[in-house]
Amino acid sequence: MPNTLPSLKTTVEAYGLLAKKSLGQNFLLDQNLTDKIIRTSLDKQGLESLKGQTVTEIGPGPGGLTRAILKQNPEKLTVIEMDDRFIAIMNDLKQVAKDRLEIIHADALQTDIEEGFIISNLPYNISVPLLLKWLENINKYNSLTLMFQKEVAERITAPINTKDYGRLSILAQLQCQVDKLFDLNPECFTPAPKIWSTVLLFRPLSKQITSLQRANLERLTALAFNQRRKMIRQSLKSLPNLENLCRQIGIETTLRPEQIPPKQFLALADGYCHTER
């Protein structure tokens, strides 16, 4: 993208913009860091650029990540922004990017994304609902490159036998190869939050779970992790034929939920899928 725009800092100051805590906003104004997010993600995927690709960004704010994406020459970049203060900034970018940039003034939770790459510094207050929404149809997307609060990223990537392992870990890891790209300290943002952030890359696995499997996984993991310190013979005792199904799968009913790998939770879900057909 031609360097015909003022700096991000100048843009924010010119429009008199402040991040809104109520919308989970913290601005990343260092163009070196926004470029690093895109470059690191592309390198991990073995891609030279985004040429010819369709990309969607959620909550572009003042447009730091937007500029970094446009530098990689996507065929089309769609930005979804709910805060009307940033629409004028996006229109400034559109003067440079022309038809490659589409601006949607809407709530991302109420907006469907049909295909392509999703790249976003997610608003922290809706990051988990957005991820769960996209995981429902993850096979539609090439990849997701997303920034979360570090503690949320640790829940997504957590291995078994850790305090962070739970429902979010299982749903993400059963459907994606999840890679941690890097952490960002609070001083990278304006205003500086109290927590660190982490950029994750999600690449859909070739074999995806079905909607019925997902529904049963949601049910099982909710029951299990709502009582995570209890053995599953207690937390899952409301489920029919639990002892026999666990014996068939090779799961000890004396285990606690954090000791059970995602694939064994899926096997349990499959057992109940078969009984409910």
C-alpha positions as CSV (number, residue, x, y, z in Angstrom):
1,M,0.0,0.0,0.0
2,P,1.5,3.4,-0.9
3,N,2.8,5.4,2.0
4,T,0.4,8.3,1.6
5,L,-1.2,8.2,5.0
6,P,-0.2,10.0,8.2
7,S,1.2,7.9,11.0
8,L,-1.2,6.0,13.3
9,K,-0.4,8.3,16.2
10,T,-1.1,11.4,14.1
11,T,-4.4,9.8,12.9
12,V,-5.5,9.1,16.5
13,E,-4.6,12.5,17.7
14,A,-6.2,14.2,14.6
15,Y,-9.5,12.5,15.3
16,G,-9.3,13.0,19.1
17,L,-9.8,9.3,19.7
18,L,-9.5,7.5,23.0
19,A,-9.9,3.7,23.5
20,K,-13.2,2.7,25.1
21,K,-12.8,0.2,28.0
22,S,-16.5,-0.8,27.6
23,L,-15.7,-2.1,24.1
24,G,-12.5,-3.9,25.2
25,Q,-10.3,-1.5,23.2
26,N,-6.5,-1.1,23.4
27,F,-4.8,0.3,20.4
28,L,-1.7,-1.2,18.9
29,L,0.0,1.8,17.2
30,D,3.5,0.5,16.5
31,Q,3.5,-0.4,12.8
32,N,6.6,-2.6,13.4
33,L,4.5,-4.8,15.7
34,T,1.4,-5.0,13.4
35,D,3.7,-5.9,10.5
36,K,5.3,-8.6,12.7
37,I,1.9,-10.1,13.5
38,I,1.2,-10.6,9.8
39,R,4.7,-11.6,8.8
40,T,5.0,-14.2,11.6
41,S,1.6,-15.7,10.7
42,L,2.3,-15.9,7.0
43,D,5.7,-17.5,7.7
44,K,4.1,-20.2,9.9
45,Q,1.7,-21.0,7.1
46,G,4.4,-21.1,4.5
47,L,2.9,-18.1,2.6
48,E,4.7,-15.3,0.9
49,S,1.9,-12.8,1.0
50,L,-1.9,-12.6,1.0
51,K,-2.1,-12.0,-2.7
52,G,-5.3,-13.2,-4.2
53,Q,-6.8,-13.9,-0.8
54,T,-10.0,-12.8,1.0
55,V,-9.3,-11.4,4.5
56,T,-11.6,-10.2,7.3
57,E,-10.6,-8.1,10.3
58,I,-12.7,-7.5,13.3
59,G,-12.5,-4.2,15.2
60,P,-9.9,-2.4,13.2
61,G,-10.0,0.7,15.4
62,P,-7.5,3.3,14.1
63,G,-6.3,0.8,11.4
64,G,-2.8,-0.4,12.5
65,L,-3.4,-4.0,11.7
66,T,-5.5,-3.0,8.7
67,R,-2.5,-1.2,7.1
68,A,-0.3,-4.2,7.8
69,I,-2.8,-6.6,6.1
70,L,-3.1,-4.3,3.1
71,K,0.6,-4.3,2.6
72,Q,0.4,-8.0,1.9
73,N,-1.9,-7.4,-1.1
74,P,-5.1,-9.3,-0.4
75,E,-7.6,-9.3,-3.2
76,K,-10.2,-8.1,-0.7
77,L,-10.1,-7.0,3.0
78,T,-13.3,-6.6,4.8
79,V,-13.3,-4.7,8.1
80,I,-16.1,-5.1,10.6
81,E,-16.3,-2.2,13.0
82,M,-19.1,-1.4,15.5
83,D,-17.6,1.8,16.9
84,D,-18.7,4.6,14.5
85,R,-15.8,6.8,15.6
86,F,-13.5,4.7,13.4
87,I,-15.6,4.6,10.2
88,A,-14.1,7.9,9.1
89,I,-10.6,6.5,9.5
90,M,-11.5,3.4,7.5
91,N,-12.8,5.7,4.8
92,D,-9.5,7.5,4.7
93,L,-7.8,4.1,4.2
94,K,-10.3,3.3,1.5
95,Q,-9.2,6.3,-0.5
96,V,-5.8,4.6,-0.8
97,A,-6.9,0.9,-0.9
98,K,-9.9,1.6,-3.2
99,D,-12.1,-1.4,-3.9
100,R,-9.8,-3.8,-2.1
101,L,-11.2,-2.5,1.2
102,E,-14.8,-3.1,2.3
103,I,-16.2,-1.4,5.4
104,I,-19.0,-3.0,7.4
105,H,-20.4,-0.9,10.2
106,A,-21.9,-3.7,12.4
107,D,-21.5,-5.9,15.5
108,A,-19.1,-8.8,14.7
109,L,-21.1,-11.2,16.9
110,Q,-24.1,-10.6,14.6
111,T,-22.2,-10.8,11.3
112,D,-21.4,-14.0,9.3
113,I,-18.0,-14.3,7.7
114,E,-18.2,-16.6,4.7
115,E,-14.6,-17.6,3.9
116,G,-11.0,-16.8,3.8
117,F,-8.6,-15.6,6.5
118,I,-9.6,-13.9,9.7
119,I,-7.0,-11.6,11.2
120,S,-7.7,-9.5,14.3
121,N,-6.6,-7.9,17.5
122,L,-9.9,-9.0,19.1
123,P,-11.8,-6.8,21.4
124,Y,-11.1,-8.6,24.7
125,N,-14.6,-8.5,26.0
126,I,-16.0,-10.6,23.1
127,S,-12.9,-12.7,22.1
128,V,-14.2,-16.0,23.4
129,P,-17.7,-15.7,22.0
130,L,-16.2,-14.8,18.6
131,L,-13.8,-17.7,18.6
132,L,-16.6,-20.2,19.5
133,K,-18.8,-18.8,16.8
134,W,-16.0,-19.3,14.2
135,L,-15.1,-22.8,15.4
136,E,-18.7,-23.8,14.6
137,N,-17.8,-23.4,10.9
138,I,-14.0,-23.5,11.0
139,N,-13.7,-25.5,7.8
140,K,-14.9,-22.4,5.9
141,Y,-11.7,-20.5,6.8
142,N,-8.1,-20.8,5.7
143,S,-6.8,-19.7,9.1
144,L,-7.5,-17.4,12.0
145,T,-4.7,-15.1,13.3
146,L,-6.1,-13.7,16.6
147,M,-4.8,-11.7,19.5
148,F,-6.2,-12.6,23.0
149,Q,-5.5,-11.7,26.6
150,K,-2.6,-14.0,27.5
151,E,-4.7,-15.8,30.1
152,V,-7.4,-16.7,27.5
153,A,-4.7,-17.8,25.1
154,E,-3.3,-20.1,27.8
155,R,-6.8,-21.7,28.3
156,I,-7.0,-22.3,24.5
157,T,-3.6,-23.9,24.2
158,A,-3.5,-25.7,27.6
159,P,-2.4,-29.3,27.7
160,I,-4.1,-31.9,30.0
161,N,-3.2,-32.0,33.7
162,T,-3.0,-28.2,33.9
163,K,-5.3,-25.7,35.7
164,D,-6.0,-23.9,32.4
165,Y,-7.2,-27.0,30.5
166,G,-11.0,-27.1,29.9
167,R,-13.8,-26.7,27.5
168,L,-12.2,-24.0,25.4
169,S,-9.0,-26.1,25.1
170,I,-10.9,-29.2,24.0
171,L,-13.1,-27.4,21.4
172,A,-10.2,-25.5,19.9
173,Q,-7.7,-28.4,19.8
174,L,-10.1,-30.9,18.4
175,Q,-10.8,-28.6,15.4
176,C,-7.5,-26.8,14.8
177,Q,-3.8,-26.9,14.9
178,V,-3.2,-24.0,17.4
179,D,0.2,-22.3,17.4
180,K,1.3,-19.6,19.7
181,L,3.1,-17.0,17.7
182,F,4.3,-14.5,20.3
183,D,3.4,-12.5,23.4
184,L,3.1,-8.7,23.6
185,N,3.7,-6.8,26.8
186,P,1.2,-4.1,28.0
187,E,3.5,-1.2,27.0
188,C,2.9,-2.1,23.3
189,F,-0.6,-0.7,23.6
190,T,-2.3,2.6,24.0
191,P,-3.6,2.8,26.7
192,A,-1.5,0.1,28.4
193,P,-3.7,-2.7,29.8
194,K,-2.8,-4.5,33.0
195,I,-2.3,-7.8,31.2
196,W,-0.1,-9.3,28.5
197,S,-1.5,-10.3,25.2
198,T,-0.8,-13.3,22.9
199,V,-1.1,-13.9,19.2
200,L,-2.4,-17.3,18.2
201,L,-2.7,-19.0,14.8
202,F,-5.6,-21.5,14.2
203,R,-5.4,-23.8,11.2
204,P,-8.4,-26.1,10.6
205,L,-7.7,-29.8,10.8
206,S,-8.6,-31.8,7.8
207,K,-11.2,-33.9,9.7
208,Q,-13.8,-31.9,11.5
209,I,-16.3,-32.8,14.2
210,T,-20.0,-32.8,13.3
211,S,-22.6,-30.6,14.7
212,L,-24.0,-33.5,16.8
213,Q,-20.5,-34.3,18.1
214,R,-20.1,-30.6,19.0
215,A,-23.4,-30.5,20.8
216,N,-22.5,-33.5,22.9
217,L,-19.0,-32.2,23.6
218,E,-20.6,-28.9,24.8
219,R,-22.8,-30.9,27.2
220,L,-20.1,-33.2,28.4
221,T,-17.5,-30.6,29.0
222,A,-20.0,-28.3,30.8
223,L,-20.9,-31.0,33.2
224,A,-17.4,-32.1,33.7
225,F,-15.6,-28.8,34.2
226,N,-18.3,-27.2,36.2
227,Q,-17.2,-29.7,38.9
228,R,-13.5,-30.0,37.7
229,R,-12.2,-31.2,41.1
230,K,-14.6,-34.2,41.1
231,M,-14.0,-37.6,39.5
232,I,-16.1,-38.0,36.3
233,R,-18.1,-40.8,37.9
234,Q,-19.5,-37.9,40.0
235,S,-19.6,-35.0,37.6
236,L,-21.0,-37.1,34.7
237,K,-23.2,-39.4,36.8
238,S,-26.4,-38.0,35.2
239,L,-25.3,-39.5,31.8
240,P,-26.8,-42.9,31.0
241,N,-24.6,-46.0,30.8
242,L,-21.5,-44.0,31.9
243,E,-19.6,-46.9,33.4
244,N,-20.0,-49.2,30.4
245,L,-19.1,-46.4,27.9
246,C,-16.0,-45.4,29.8
247,R,-14.9,-49.1,29.9
248,Q,-15.3,-49.4,26.2
249,I,-13.3,-46.3,25.5
250,G,-10.7,-47.1,28.1
251,I,-11.3,-44.1,30.5
252,E,-11.2,-44.7,34.2
253,T,-14.2,-43.1,35.9
254,T,-11.9,-42.1,38.8
255,L,-10.2,-39.5,36.5
256,R,-10.8,-35.8,36.9
257,P,-11.8,-34.0,33.7
258,E,-8.4,-32.2,33.3
259,Q,-6.8,-35.7,33.1
260,I,-8.8,-36.7,30.0
261,P,-7.4,-35.7,26.5
262,P,-9.6,-34.0,23.9
263,K,-9.8,-37.2,21.8
264,Q,-11.2,-39.2,24.7
265,F,-13.8,-36.5,25.3
266,L,-14.7,-36.8,21.6
267,A,-15.0,-40.6,22.0
268,L,-17.4,-40.1,24.9
269,A,-19.4,-37.6,22.8
270,D,-19.4,-40.2,20.0
271,G,-20.8,-42.8,22.4
272,Y,-23.7,-40.5,23.2
273,C,-24.2,-39.5,19.5
274,H,-24.8,-43.2,18.7
275,T,-27.2,-43.7,21.6
276,E,-29.3,-40.6,20.6
277,R,-29.7,-41.4,17.0
